[in-house]
């Protein structure tokens, strides 16, 4: 049993074990294709909207939306989309305060840095909570605007301190699905239930550097205390992203932890990957090696009676049909959408990735050290990015966004925050070990830079990007051709459903 799962089970046993069954919710629309929730802003509202319009589940990446809203407002919001969405935010005074603080008519100077942002804390400031709620609302509102297709949002369980405010904001905008991976999302069903019922909601936060008796804390959001009112909201469906039968079985065993379904990620999927079960053994390329214990047994998964979607190398009509023949409701596809016209990746990065993939020169490595979370992270090796050892060595380490910071207790009982990608001396001063910093990349700044929102540094440079993509890109020849410089999200959907009866189904 992994450390995260063992801890979750221990916390769960302290709450009692109710086994009451809940009746299925009527009118659930179940997609066949789920668009992956990728990076920071790669799966933005434009991409999710395009997939929803194409009849499948478009998914927004929920990581760092407050940063993206603030920085795009500072750039002048030239198309006016963000300001239009903020006029629909249910709390106008909050929207006005956000515009007063961040919006710059015409945009800041090209050389000017973006302003400092509030960082995640166990006890967030009022402004931090308001900004997170508004930012998640804006992204989902824009993704859903003008159509009745499905839109979801994807979160990392590891960013626990961000979860309540982010989820509430997405629910305010009527999000249809919430997806979560990179941990054990056992408390999300109850969080959704609480917000839907007009009640405060929260999640447990794992503490570091503390004894067993003080190994957790809690971060909560009481909407009425912040906004003055809190009406009942529509409850979205919850899909847990899993990589093992053990985790799926644990989540499905009780109503209060049970998702509405699973996304089963295979080893070829991009972004964060599950750790191998057992000792970490690296292959000649320095990637974690996986064995039979790391492959989900679909026969066992089917006994849980919940729908599931397969992810990682399923971006073809043939693979979709195979997944359905295995009993899956459909597939989740990430990389094909990450490289399409509507994705948030910088156009130059998309072009380079497509060209290198087609010529066979693209190297994507599952780096066991890159992410401060400790999860293996798929990194595309591109010159000029943080995958380039020269660029990594020359970058001045800084932790000014802090989404992947972890809270810890000092000997005196105070709470501090540290990240293994921050300056080494700072990490050690806070009780971390020097070896924990080796090879760690700042994903917060790097992923923001990959969508053109990198911080402008005092040295006159811009934070270098880091690019994540899946390791299976054989779909590209079918979606590109001579004289073509790209393809649309709808073309991805049309390609995947070609020759099949894939569609959104009513259950």
Residue, then its C-alpha position, 0 to 999 in steps of 0.5 A: x500500500x502506498x504511503x498516501x493510500x495508507x494514510x487515507x485509510x487511517x484517516x478514514x477509519x477515524x470517521x466511521x464506516x457508513x454503508x448506505x447506498x445512494x440511488x443513481x442520479x437521473x439524467x447523467x450524460x456520459x461521454x465516450x471521449x474525455x479530453x484530458x485536463x493538461x498542464x497549466x492553461x493547456x486545457x483552457x476554456x477554448x479547448x474545452x468549449x470546442x470539445x463540448x461543442x463537438x459532443x464530447x466532454x471538454x475538460x479545463x485544467x484547474x491548476x493555477x487559474x487564479x494566476x492565469x486570470x490575474x496575468x491575463x488581466x494585466x496583459x489587458x484582456x484584449x478580446x474582453x472575454x475575461x471581463x465579460x465573464x466577470x460581469x456574470x460572476x454572482x458577486x459583482x463587488x468581488x469581480x469589481x475588486x479583482x478588476x481594480x487590482x489586476x486589469x491594465x487597459x492596454x496591458x503592462x509594458x513588455x519588460x514589466x514583471x507580473x505582480x506578486x500573487x497570494x500563495x496557497x496557505x492553510x488559512x488563505x486570505x479573503x482575497x486569495x479565496x475570492x480570486x480562486x473562486x472567481x478564476x474557476x468560475x470564469x474559466x468554466x463560464x467561458x467553456x460552457x458559454x453558448x452551448x449545452x455540451x459537457x464541460x469538466x475540470x481537472x484538479x491535482x489531489x496534491x494541491x489540497x490547499x487550493x481545492x475547496x475554493x477552486x471547486x466552489x468556483x467551478x460549481x458556481x459556473x455549472x461545471x458538469x464533471x470534476x476529475x482528480x488524480x495525483x493522489x487519493x481523492x477520497x474526500x471529493x464526493x463529500x466536498x461536492x455534496x456539501x457545496x451542492x447543499x449550500x454548506x461549507x466544505x473542506x478537505x484534509x491536508x497532509x502535513x510534513x515534519x510532524x508526528x503521527x498525532x498531528x500529521x494532517x490539518x484541514x482547509x475549508x471554504x465557508x462561502x456564506x462567510x465570504x460572499x454573504x450568501x450561498x445558494x444550493x448548486x448543481x452537483x457535478x459528477x466526479x471521476x477519480x483518475x486511478x492507476x491501480x485496482x487497490x485505489x479504485x476498490x478503496x474509493x468505491x467501497x463506500x458512498x461517501x468516497x465513491x466516484x461516479x466513475x474512473x479514468x484509468x491512466x496507462x503508463x503512456x499518458x502525459x503529465x504526472x504518472x503513478x509511482x511504481x509499486x515496490x522499489x524504484x528501479x530506473x531503466x537505461x534512460x533513467x525512467x521508472x520501470x513498471x511491472x504487472x502489479x502496476x497494470x490495472x486488472x480491468x476484469x476486477x475493475x468491472x466488478x465495482x460496477x462503475x463506468x470507466x474510461x481508459x487513458x494513455x495511448x488510446x488516440x485512435x479509432x481502433x483503440x477506442x473500439x478496443x477500449x469499448x470491447x473491454x467494457x470501457x465507456x470510452x477513452x480519455x485523450x490528452x496529447x492529440x488535443x494538446x497539439x490542436x489549434x485550440x490548446x493553450x500551448x504557445x504556437x511555436x511549441x506546438x509546431x516544434x512538438x508536431x514536427x519532431x514527433x513526425x520526424x521521430x526526433x522527439x524524446x519524451x522521458x518519464x522523469x522521476x525527479x522533475x516534479x516537486x510532488x514526487x510523482x514521475x512527470x513526462x517531460x519533452x526534451x526541447x532546447x531552451x526549456x527546463x529539460x535542457x540541463x544548461x537552462x536548468x543550471x542557469x535558472x535562478x531557483x525561486x518559488x514565487x507561485x507555490x502551488x506545489x508547496x507542502x505545509x509542515x510543522x516546525x518543532x515549536x508547532x508553527x506551520x511553514x511551507x516548503x517546496x523541493x524546487x525552491x532555493x536549496x538553502x531555503x528548503x534545508x532551512x525549513x527542515x528539508x533534505x538537500x538531496x530532495x532538491x536534486x533535479x527538481x524543476x519549478x513546474x509552476x513557473x515552467x508550465x505558465x511559461x509554456x502557454x506564454x505567461x512566464x514571469x519576467x525576471x529582474x535579469x531581463x529574461x523570462x522564466x523558461x518553459x517546461x513541456x509535458x506530453x504523452x509518449x504515444x503520438x502515432x495519431x499525428x500522421x492521421x491528423x496532419x498532412x502536406x501543407x497543413x500547419x495544424x488541426x482542430x479539436x473537432x477534427x480530433x473528435x471526428x477522427x476518433x469516432x470514425x467508423x464507431x458509434x461513439x457519442x454522448x449517452x444518456x444513463 
